[in-house]
């Protein structure tokens, strides 16, 4: 038996079982990851009980595996109420033991490499290395390609790409659009064209089947930019408690959205090395690996500096913005920025038609046009690749549109 971890108030008894020598350092690792003391207490007690049970069944290191977890939880359920997080906590402990070399690594499961899987893996590498697409975009394209292959070739082991014809592509699209929302259908068209271009690129097909992908009826510029109102944007910023760690982080993120029009993914990708404090500039990692150096407004720089000095958790990560809840670390995706925007709007008590981060980008473009900026200047600030992307903002430039209006034949009525 080993005494309990002296730095923890989680245990009031002597530790027992094969995990006892590691429980103290496990508790410390929870503290390092930013878990609250109450959470560390609960997790440590669970691991201590797990270790005691392992002793009862005569389990010893390094023979402990993930298979012991459901067995213990069934035993535990007969004595006390189970928590939904119990499995996650015990797996976290076993992962910690693997890092310490106390138990064996999980065995690698051999996955059958079927022709379709190999093709999709090669397509993924092509998107990463040749097209330089983001992980989020690849996660959209590859599943659509998989659905297409499944629809065209029922036998996964007999993929005859040379037999593909335009009729196959059109039939697939006609069937899919029946069950997809317009935005999803447009996304599928882009993904399918990308996949078919890849098939021609690698020589699997001879003709350009991408041209056979029909378009979905969608009138160009049929809508207006979904911009948040200036009052709602200001209310969202004012809702942040800048004296707290989370509030200072959220305020800096909202300012980057409102003042520079950054995309959510660009904020997630922002690194400490991207900020040049001496020159007052910011390097933005844009879409398609296209970077851009942008000026850093004084108020935005002050907000970021305030977060870095007072609110950012200690971490080896080079990302500027980190999660505020344990385990601490980088944001897992751009959805986190949308969540921050949604919480800010909820705190401010405002109800906007759209909840995402992109509405701040639209607000910036609309304000610039009203202040006299040209479409070219707006497109350069927003880092649009094609002028057509910026053209939608002509709908909100009312003063410019009035000059195009023809006079009413009968004059003023």
N, C-alpha and C positions, 0 to 999 in steps of 0.2 A: 504493500500500500504506500501511496505517495501523498505527501501533504498537498493541500489545495494551493492554487496560485495565489501568492501573497498579495499581488496587486489587484485582485478581483474581489468584489464583495458578493459575487454570484453564488459562492459555495460556502456552506456552513459545516461541511462534514469532510471526512477524509476521502480522497478520490480512490476509486478501485477500478480494476479491470485493465485490459491491455492498452486502452487509450489514455490512461492516467498521466503518463509522462508528457503527453502532448497537449493536454487540455489547457494548461496555462498559456502556452505560446499561441494556441488557437484563439483564446480569448483576447490576447494582445493583438492578434491579426484583425479581429473584428473591430477593435478600437481604431486601428490604423486605417481601416476601410471606411471609417466614419459612422459606424453603427452607434445608435444611442445607447447609453448605459442600460436602459431597461431592456432593449432588444438583445444586447450582449448577455445580460443576465438570463433571459429566457433560453437563448441558444446554448449557453454553457451548461445550464441545468439539464437540458435535453441530452446533450452529448455525454454528460456525466452519467445519466441514467442508462444511456445506450451502452456505455463502457461497462457498467455494473452488470447489465444483462449479458453482455458478451462473456464476462467472466463466468456467469452461471451456466452457460452452455459450453464452456471450455473452449471458446474461440480465442485464438492467439494471432499476433502479428507474425508474418505478413499475410496470413491466410484470410483476412477479413476482406469481403467484397461487397459490391452493391446489392447482392442477393440477401445479405443480412438485414438490409433496411426494411423491406416489407414484412419480414418475419418478426422483427422487433416491434414494428408499429401495430401488427395484429395482437401481439402480446400486450403492448401498452394500452390498447383500446379497451382491454378487459379491466383496467385499473383506473384509468383517468380519461378525460375528454381529449380527443385528438385535435390538434390545430392544423389548419390547411397548409401551413408552412413547414411542418415537421419533416417531410421528405426532402425539401430543399435544404434545410439546415443540415441534415445528416449527410446529404451528398456534398455539401460544402465542406464538412469535416473530412470526408474521405478524399476529396480533392486536395485538401490541405495535407493530409497524410501522404498522398502521392508526391506532392511537392517536396516533402521532407524525406522522401525515399523510404518511408516506413512500410508502405504496401506497394504492390506491383501496379504498373500502369494498366489502364483498360486495354484489353486485347483488341487489336485492329480487326474489324469485321470485313472479310473479303466481299466486295461488291461485284456482282457479275457485270462485266463491261459488254453490254449489248451494243449492236451497231448504232442504234438511235442514241444511246447514252454517250458513246464515243463521239458521235457527230455533234451533239449539243455541247460536250466539253470542249471540243475544238472550236466551235462557234463562240463559246464564252471567251476563250483565249483571244480569238480574233477581235471581239468587241473590246477587250481590255487593252490589247497591245497595238492593234491597228487603228481602231476607231477611237480609242482613248475615252470610252464612255464611263460614266460613274457607276458605282455598284448598284445604286438604286435603279438606274435605267436598265442595266443588264438584268436585274431581277424582274423587270417587266418584260423585256424582249424574249428571254429564254423560255419562260413558261408558254408564251404564245407559240413559239416555234415547236415546242413539245406537243401542244394540242394539235397543231397542223400535221405533224408527222403521224400522230396517233389516228387522226381522221383519214389520212391518205393510205396508211400502211397498218393494217390490223396486226400483222405479224412483226413484232419488234426486231426479230432476228433476220428479217428479209426485207431490207430497205432498198428498193430499186429507184434511186433518185432520178436516173435517166428516163424513167417512164413518166415522170411528171409532165403534165400538159396544162395549158391555160385553163382548160375546162375544169381540172381538179381545183385550181386556185379559186375560180369563180364560184364553183359549187360550195366550197368550204366557206367562203365569205358570205354567201347567201344564207347559209344555215346558221352561221354564228351571229350575224347582225340581228336575228330575230330575238335573241335572248340578252343582248348587251345594250347598256345605256349608250347614248350618243358619244359621250366623252370616251368611254371604254372602247367603243367600236373604232373611233379614230385612232386610239392608241394601238389597237390590234393591227390596223392597216399599216401604220408606221413600222411596227415590229415585224410584220410579215414581209414587207418590202425589204427590210434590212436582211432578213434571213434568206430570202430568195436571191438577193444580190450576193450574199456570201456564197451560196451554192454555185453561182456562176463564177465567182472569184476563184473558188478552189477547183473549178473544172468539173463539178458533179453534174451540172446541167449545161447544155450548150446555148440555149436561148435565154433571153432576158425575161424571165417570168414575172419579175417585179412590175413590169408594165401592165400585166394582166390583172393586178389587184385593183378591183373597182373602188371608187371613192364612195363615201357615205354622204348623202345629201346634207350639205351644211353650207349655208350662205355666208360668204366672207363678210366679216365685220357686222354680223347680224346683231351683236350685243354691244353694250357700252362697257368701258373699263369698270371693274368692280372695286372702286376706290372707297376706303373708309372716309367718313367725313372728318374735317379738321377738328371739330369739337370732340368727336369720339376718340380720335387719335390722341389728343391732348389729355382726355380723361383717362385713357389707358396708361399713359406715362405718369400721370399724377397719382394713380392708384398704387404705384410701387413704393413700398416702405424702404427708402434708401438707407436707413440706419441698420437694416438687417442684411445678412449675407445674401439671401435669396433675392431680396428686393433690389439690392445694388446690381446684382447680375441681370435681373430681368429688365431693369431700367436701361442698362447699357445695351442690351440686345434690342430693345424696342427703339432706342435712338438710332442704332445702326440700320434698322428697317426704315425708320421714318426719315432720317437725314441723308442716308446714302443709297437707299433703295436696294439693299442687299437681298439676295435670295436666301431662303432658310438654309439650304445646303451650303451656301457660301459662309454663313455664320458658323455652322457646325465645323467646317473645314479650316476655320481661322486659327492660325498658330501664333504663339508668342513671338516667333522670329519674323512674322509678317508685319509687325508694327515697328516702324522706324520713328522713334520719339524725337530724334534730332531734326529730321526733315519734316516731321508732321505728316507722314504718309502711311498708307495701308495697302498691302499687297493682297488682292482678292483672287482666290482660286475659282475662276468662273466655270461655266459649262464647257464640256469637251476639252478639259485641261487647258483652257485659254485663260491665262492670268492677266491681271491688269493692276497697275499702280494707281491708287486713288488718293486724293487729299484727305487728311483726317481732320475734320472740324474740331475746334477747340472744345466745344461742349461734349462731343462724343469721346474725344481723348480723355477728358477729365472723368467722364463716367466710367470708362474702361479702367483707368488708373485707380479710381476709387474702389472698384471691384477687386482688382488684382491686389491692392494693398490691404483691404479690410475683409473682403468676402470670399475670395477664392480659397478653397481648401488646399492644404499642402499635398502636392502630388508630383510625381515624376513626369506626368503627361505634359506635352508641349501645347496642347489645345488651350485656347484662351478661356473658353467657357466650359465648366464642368458640371456634372450632376450635383444636386444639393442633397440627395438622399443616398444612403448606403446601398450597395457598395459604390463608393465614390469613383469617378472616372469620367471618360468622355461621353458625350451624347451618342446614342446608338444610331440615330438617324435624324433627318430633318423634321420628322413628326414632333420632336421635342420642342422645336421653336414654335410650331403651330399651337402646341399645348400651352406654352408660356403666353402667347397672344390670347388664347381663349380664356385663361385664368385672369389675365389683366382686364379684359372686357367684362368678365363676370364681376370682378371686384369693383369696377367702375360703375356697374349697374346699367350698362348700355347694351342694347340688343341690335347687332348689325346683321344684315342679310347674309354676310359671309364671315366665317370665323378664322380663316387662315391668315398666314403672315403676308401673303402676296398683296393684300389690299393696301398695305402701307406703301408698297412699291408703286401701285397705281396712284395713290394719293400724291406722292412726290412728283410723278410725271404730270399730273393734272395741275398742280400748283406751279410747276416750272413753266408750263404753257401759258397760264394766266398771267405770269410775271413777264412774259415777252420772249421766252426762250423758243428757239426754232425746233422743229421736229428732229433735225439732225443733231442738235445739241442734246436733246432729251435722249435720243437713241445712243449717243456716245456715253452719256452718264449711266444709262441702264445697261450698257454693254450688249445692245442688240446686234445680232450678226447681220440681219437683213432689214432694210428700211421698211419693208412691209409690216414688220412686227410693231414698229412704232406708229404706223399709220392709223391704228385704231384710236389713238388719242386725239385725232382731229375732231372726233365727235364731241369732245368736251371743250374744245376751243371755240366757244360761241362767238367771240368777237370776229375771229377769222371767217367763220361760217357765214356771218351776216353779210360780209362783203361779196359772197358768192350768190346770195339770194336775189332773184329777179323781182323787180317792182310789180306790185299788184296792178293789173291792167286798168282797173277802175280808180286807181288812186286810193287815198285814205278814205275809209267809210266812216 
